[in-house]
């Protein structure tokens, strides 16, 4: 199958509808239905404004959009569906059963049983996923480790504010990650205030 050019990178707009399996985001008067994983569902707040990374799958009988809370989840999804026998539905079930970092770690540590525990994945498919993706993910493990902080817009906003205030970027990022780990989901202002106490 030839590599499909992606028409959509992300959608940012009004969250019209939110369900555990899909959301509807209105952009410029058009409502887009994006299929999502439980991982993404759990991270989307009740904010009216919603931004999701996207991947479009085009088949003769359907054009389907998938939405992801961050780029890392999308990357894991794309890697999963590149494996023979793993379709988009299975990829979404995997990311509804485990977080992106758990999926990556299961593959890297060759945990066949954990992958097999996902509905729709048998022993052979689990082994194929490991064989096909282990090396690819291994080289990217540092990125996977940073998964919970990458694309966290609160942290990025707070970081740029601290840098603007004259603080060291690396130290500030570490401090913000510490604050975020101990008190998740703080608003940007609170994140900055907490980090300032320790910098």
Secondary structure, DSSP 8 states (H G I E B T S, - for coil): ------S-SEEEEEEEEE-SSEEEEEETTEEEEEE--HHHHHH--S-SEEEEEEEEEEETTEEEEEEESSHHHHHHHHHHHTSTT--HHHHHHHHHHS-HHHHHHHHHTT-HHHHHTSTT--HHHHHHHHHHHHHHHHTTHHHHHTTTTTT-HHHHHHHHHHHHTT--HHHHHHHHHHHHHHSTT--HHHHHHHHHHH-
